Amino acid sequence: MRLSSPMRLYVLSAVLGASAPLFGAGEHFGSGPGRVALIELYTSEGCSSCPPADAWLGSLKEKAGLWDEFVPVQFHVNYWDNLGWKDRLATKDFTAREYAYASDWGSQSVYTPCFVRNGVEWHPQWGAAGGQAAKTGVLSADLDGNGTCTVSFVPGPGARQSPDGRYEVHVAILGGGISSKVTAGENDGATLEHEFVVLGITEQVLERDPARPALVATVDLPKAISVPCKRHALAVWITPHTLEEPIQAAGGWLP
């Protein structure tokens, strides 16, 4: 499904909330020097063509290469809520994020389901979620008991730079095993299952560490949408400052 709009919407800029419940204190997540692909799905429970795409993304839970070669995330958009079913997982900020991508691609329209791989429109039938990786840099993230994530990134020779040479880190809490019984709209009567759903996201500009050749940040975990989940995960990715394209990603399951 496709929606057109003349509005100009910008990069997601608002933090969804303050500190989230503490997940996995003492957990470490990281990448090697090769680029880990960020696979994004823009979807809606109000869209009848979305369940197959949701199922495909959910199937990555069992695939080799998860977290090491690719990090999947699912953003629910709210522009189909007027069809009779309000998607409890959707936010206007996730919709704005998809519009920002569309603007980068020279389009004023967005649609669901929409797959994005490393900032570019993509379809699963085009190839594997992972693949040959440029040396974009080493990313590491550590959770502590205070609800914060300490991030370090050492850019590699294949890392794209922003005009000001700065980088941003994005930290997202993901939910899996989410089930919704839909009682209205295009999916009326269906029970929808979701994995890798973004429940909260925040971002912060990285700063240079004078003691080592790394860019660092200490990020408060975002407030998560309250919804029953069977499992949680953390996804972390790096973009050049003010640009959309992810250049490195890491993630993993939370206990």
DRENKEZA-779423 format. One line per field, with one value per residue (C-alpha): residue number from 1; residue in one letter; chain; x negated, y negated, z negated. Coordinates in Angstrom, 2 decimals. Last residue first. Example, Ala and Ser with C-alpha at 12.3 -4.5 7.8 and 13.67 -1.06 7.14 Angstrom:
REM residues 2
seq: [2, 1]
type: [S, A]
mol: [A, A]
x: [-13.67, -12.30]
y: [1.06, 4.50]
z: [-7.14, -7.80]
REM end
This chain:
REM residues 255
seq: [255, 254, 253, 252, 251, 250, 249, 248, 247, 246, 245, 244, 243, 242, 241, 240, 239, 238, 237, 236, 235, 234, 233, 232, 231, 230, 229, 228, 227, 226, 225, 224, 223, 222, 221, 220, 219, 218, 217, 216, 215, 214, 213, 212, 211, 210, 209, 208, 207, 206, 205, 204, 203, 202, 201, 200, 199, 198, 197, 196, 195, 194, 193, 192, 191, 190, 189, 188, 187, 186, 185, 184, 183, 182, 181, 180, 179, 178, 177, 176, 175, 174, 173, 172, 171, 170, 169, 168, 167, 166, 165, 164, 163, 162, 161, 160, 159, 158, 157, 156, 155, 154, 153, 152, 151, 150, 149, 148, 147, 146, 145, 144, 143, 142, 141, 140, 139, 138, 137, 136, 135, 134, 133, 132, 131, 130, 129, 128, 127, 126, 125, 124, 123, 122, 121, 120, 119, 118, 117, 116, 115, 114, 113, 112, 111, 110, 109, 108, 107, 106, 105, 104, 103, 102, 101, 100, 99, 98, 97, 96, 95, 94, 93, 92, 91, 90, 89, 88, 87, 86, 85, 84, 83, 82, 81, 80, 79, 78, 77, 76, 75, 74, 73, 72, 71, 70, 69, 68, 67, 66, 65, 64, 63, 62, 61, 60, 59, 58, 57, 56, 55, 54, 53, 52, 51, 50, 49, 48, 47, 46, 45, 44, 43, 42, 41, 40, 39, 38, 37, 36, 35, 34, 33, 32, 31, 30, 29, 28, 27, 26, 25, 24, 23, 22, 21, 20, 19, 18, 17, 16, 15, 14, 13, 12, 11, 10, 9, 8, 7, 6, 5, 4, 3, 2, 1]
type: [P, L, W, G, G, A, A, Q, I, P, E, E, L, T, H, P, T, I, W, V, A, L, A, H, R, K, C, P, V, S, I, A, K, P, L, D, V, T, A, V, L, A, P, R, A, P, D, R, E, L, V, Q, E, T, I, G, L, V, V, F, E, H, E, L, T, A, G, D, N, E, G, A, T, V, K, S, S, I, G, G, G, L, I, A, V, H, V, E, Y, R, G, D, P, S, Q, R, A, G, P, G, P, V, F, S, V, T, C, T, G, N, G, D, L, D, A, S, L, V, G, T, K, A, A, Q, G, G, A, A, G, W, Q, P, H, W, E, V, G, N, R, V, F, C, P, T, Y, V, S, Q, S, G, W, D, S, A, Y, A, Y, E, R, A, T, F, D, K, T, A, L, R, D, K, W, G, L, N, D, W, Y, N, V, H, F, Q, V, P, V, F, E, D, W, L, G, A, K, E, K, L, S, G, L, W, A, D, A, P, P, C, S, S, C, G, E, S, T, Y, L, E, I, L, A, V, R, G, P, G, S, G, F, H, E, G, A, G, F, L, P, A, S, A, G, L, V, A, S, L, V, Y, L, R, M, P, S, S, L, R, M]
mol: [A, A, A, A, A, A, A, A, A, A, A, A, A, A, A, A, A, A, A, A, A, A, A, A, A, A, A, A, A, A, A, A, A, A, A, A, A, A, A, A, A, A, A, A, A, A, A, A, A, A, A, A, A, A, A, A, A, A, A, A, A, A, A, A, A, A, A, A, A, A, A, A, A, A, A, A, A, A, A, A, A, A, A, A, A, A, A, A, A, A, A, A, A, A, A, A, A, A, A, A, A, A, A, A, A, A, A, A, A, A, A, A, A, A, A, A, A, A, A, A, A, A, A, A, A, A, A, A, A, A, A, A, A, A, A, A, A, A, A, A, A, A, A, A, A, A, A, A, A, A, A, A, A, A, A, A, A, A, A, A, A, A, A, A, A, A, A, A, A, A, A, A, A, A, A, A, A, A, A, A, A, A, A, A, A, A, A, A, A, A, A, A, A, A, A, A, A, A, A, A, A, A, A, A, A, A, A, A, A, A, A, A, A, A, A, A, A, A, A, A, A, A, A, A, A, A, A, A, A, A, A, A, A, A, A, A, A, A, A, A, A, A, A, A, A, A, A, A, A, A, A, A, A, A, A]
x: [-18.26, -18.67, -19.21, -21.77, -22.83, -25.40, -25.35, -27.69, -27.26, -23.58, -22.49, -20.18, -22.50, -22.57, -25.80, -27.09, -25.12, -25.96, -23.79, -22.69, -19.98, -19.04, -16.82, -13.73, -11.73, -8.21, -6.73, -3.58, -3.34, -4.47, -6.26, -9.84, -11.50, -14.91, -18.16, -20.34, -23.37, -27.02, -28.92, -32.27, -34.35, -37.58, -41.30, -42.20, -42.73, -41.20, -37.89, -36.16, -32.44, -29.51, -26.23, -23.22, -20.18, -17.14, -14.76, -11.85, -9.65, -11.26, -9.71, -12.26, -9.51, -5.74, -2.79, 0.62, 3.88, 6.37, 10.09, 10.02, 6.77, 8.12, 9.78, 11.19, 10.73, 7.01, 5.68, 2.10, -0.83, -4.33, -6.94, -9.66, -10.42, -13.31, -14.98, -16.77, -20.05, -21.13, -24.70, -25.63, -28.81, -30.79, -32.97, -31.18, -30.17, -29.10, -31.45, -30.99, -32.93, -34.97, -38.38, -37.13, -35.59, -36.31, -33.04, -32.47, -29.11, -28.26, -24.59, -22.79, -20.06, -22.15, -23.13, -25.39, -24.93, -27.93, -28.08, -30.83, -31.25, -34.28, -34.56, -33.26, -35.41, -33.07, -30.91, -30.05, -26.62, -23.88, -20.14, -20.67, -19.52, -17.08, -14.16, -14.25, -13.39, -15.38, -15.08, -18.47, -19.55, -21.67, -18.83, -15.33, -12.17, -8.78, -5.52, -4.00, -4.29, -5.74, -5.35, -7.18, -10.11, -13.66, -15.30, -16.53, -12.98, -11.68, -14.19, -12.97, -9.37, -10.19, -11.63, -8.62, -6.36, -8.50, -8.16, -4.37, -4.29, -3.08, -3.11, 0.51, 1.70, 5.14, 7.57, 10.40, 8.72, 7.67, 4.69, 3.09, 0.70, -0.61, -3.90, -5.34, -9.13, -10.68, -14.40, -16.72, -20.50, -22.66, -25.98, -26.88, -23.51, -21.72, -24.21, -22.59, -18.83, -16.35, -15.28, -15.41, -11.99, -10.42, -11.43, -9.72, -6.60, -6.32, -6.63, -3.86, -1.69, -2.07, 0.26, 3.44, 2.18, 3.71, 1.16, -1.43, -4.88, -8.21, -10.89, -14.53, -17.54, -20.78, -23.71, -26.86, -29.84, -33.17, -35.42, -33.88, -30.71, -29.74, -27.31, -28.16, -25.70, -26.55, -23.00, -20.60, -17.57, -16.90, -13.46, -13.62, -15.25, -13.68, -11.27, -10.71, -13.66, -12.67, -14.67, -13.60, -14.98, -12.67, -9.25, -8.36, -4.65, -3.38, -2.01, -1.40, -0.50, -1.25, 0.00]
y: [11.98, 9.57, 10.88, 9.27, 6.22, 4.55, 2.15, 0.20, -2.30, -3.16, -5.66, -8.41, -11.43, -14.25, -12.91, -9.82, -6.83, -4.18, -1.33, 0.34, 2.99, 4.49, 7.53, 8.52, 11.73, 13.04, 9.58, 8.02, 4.34, 1.12, -0.99, -1.37, -4.35, -4.80, -3.56, -6.42, -6.79, -7.16, -8.11, -7.35, -7.88, -5.93, -6.37, -6.31, -8.59, -11.73, -9.93, -11.79, -12.44, -10.53, -12.32, -10.74, -8.73, -7.20, -4.41, -2.64, 0.37, 1.26, 4.59, 7.39, 10.01, 9.76, 12.14, 11.10, 12.83, 12.14, 11.45, 8.01, 7.52, 4.74, 2.85, 4.22, 6.93, 7.66, 10.14, 9.00, 11.20, 10.04, 12.80, 10.23, 6.74, 4.49, 1.73, -0.70, -2.63, -4.98, -6.32, -9.47, -10.32, -13.50, -14.48, -17.80, -16.99, -13.49, -10.57, -7.20, -4.41, -2.17, -3.00, -2.06, -4.22, -3.25, -3.26, -2.99, -2.95, -2.86, -1.97, -3.28, -1.91, -2.20, 1.46, 1.29, 2.13, 2.28, 1.36, 1.99, 0.88, 1.55, -0.18, -0.40, 2.32, 3.16, 6.25, 9.03, 10.30, 10.17, 10.18, 12.46, 11.43, 9.40, 11.56, 9.88, 6.50, 3.30, -0.48, -1.85, -3.03, 0.00, 2.30, 0.83, 2.90, 1.24, 3.05, 0.56, -2.63, -6.13, -8.95, -12.22, -10.56, -11.69, -8.72, -10.89, -12.21, -8.64, -7.92, -10.94, -9.84, -6.46, -8.16, -10.46, -7.40, -6.01, -9.37, -9.32, -6.13, -2.59, 0.44, -0.01, 0.09, -1.52, 0.50, -1.12, -2.32, -5.57, -3.82, -3.39, -6.33, -5.11, -3.43, -0.33, -0.04, 3.45, 4.01, 6.72, 6.74, 8.46, 10.26, 11.02, 10.14, 12.93, 14.58, 17.98, 17.67, 18.67, 15.19, 14.19, 15.86, 12.87, 10.62, 12.99, 13.19, 9.40, 9.23, 11.82, 9.89, 6.50, 6.75, 6.27, 3.03, 1.96, 3.89, 1.62, 2.04, 0.37, 3.07, 2.22, 4.47, 3.03, 4.79, 5.50, 3.86, 5.59, 4.38, 6.83, 5.95, 5.66, 6.29, 6.67, 7.35, 6.25, 5.15, 7.09, 4.85, 2.13, 0.66, -2.27, -5.62, -8.72, -8.81, -8.42, -10.68, -13.17, -13.81, -11.32, -12.87, -15.32, -15.44, -17.54, -17.34, -16.87, -13.43, -10.20, -6.89, -3.51, 0.00]
z: [-28.97, -26.05, -22.56, -20.28, -18.35, -16.17, -13.25, -11.00, -8.15, -8.56, -5.88, -7.17, -7.28, -9.87, -11.46, -9.63, -10.86, -13.46, -14.65, -17.88, -18.24, -21.61, -22.00, -23.94, -24.30, -24.88, -24.68, -26.21, -25.20, -26.88, -24.28, -25.47, -27.13, -25.57, -27.12, -28.28, -26.03, -26.98, -23.85, -22.26, -19.13, -19.16, -18.53, -22.23, -25.26, -23.77, -23.18, -20.39, -20.73, -19.28, -18.58, -20.26, -19.27, -20.92, -20.04, -21.69, -20.99, -17.66, -16.69, -16.09, -15.80, -15.21, -15.06, -13.73, -14.63, -11.87, -12.28, -10.67, -8.75, -6.50, -9.34, -12.59, -15.23, -15.02, -17.59, -18.15, -19.19, -20.10, -20.24, -19.87, -21.19, -20.25, -22.26, -19.98, -20.23, -17.45, -17.38, -15.50, -13.61, -12.94, -9.97, -9.45, -5.88, -6.96, -6.42, -4.76, -6.43, -4.10, -5.64, -9.13, -11.83, -15.47, -17.40, -21.15, -22.91, -26.60, -27.07, -30.12, -32.39, -35.55, -35.77, -32.74, -29.08, -26.76, -23.08, -20.54, -16.94, -14.75, -11.40, -7.84, -6.29, -3.42, -3.76, -1.34, -2.30, -4.90, -4.22, -1.26, 2.17, 4.28, 3.22, -0.20, 1.35, 0.90, 0.76, -0.40, -3.87, -4.70, -3.67, -3.64, -3.27, -2.78, -3.53, -3.40, -1.41, -1.40, 1.09, 1.69, 3.45, 4.21, 2.50, -0.38, -0.75, -0.94, -3.72, -5.69, -5.09, -6.65, -9.74, -9.99, -10.15, -12.98, -14.74, -14.30, -16.34, -15.66, -17.98, -19.14, -15.52, -15.49, -13.35, -11.36, -8.17, -9.91, -11.52, -8.09, -8.50, -11.85, -10.99, -12.70, -12.54, -12.40, -12.97, -11.64, -12.34, -9.72, -9.40, -13.05, -14.67, -12.75, -10.40, -10.42, -10.27, -12.98, -14.08, -10.42, -10.08, -11.83, -8.93, -6.51, -8.68, -8.89, -5.10, -4.71, -7.24, -5.46, -2.43, -4.48, -6.05, -9.38, -11.44, -9.86, -8.35, -7.68, -7.68, -8.33, -7.64, -9.05, -7.41, -9.43, -7.74, -8.25, -11.11, -13.60, -15.42, -19.05, -21.87, -25.56, -28.41, -31.95, -32.72, -30.52, -30.39, -32.95, -32.52, -30.11, -30.83, -29.37, -26.47, -22.78, -21.92, -19.26, -16.12, -13.49, -10.33, -8.65, -7.17, -4.16, -3.55, -0.03, -0.91, 0.93, -0.70, 0.80, 0.00]
REM end
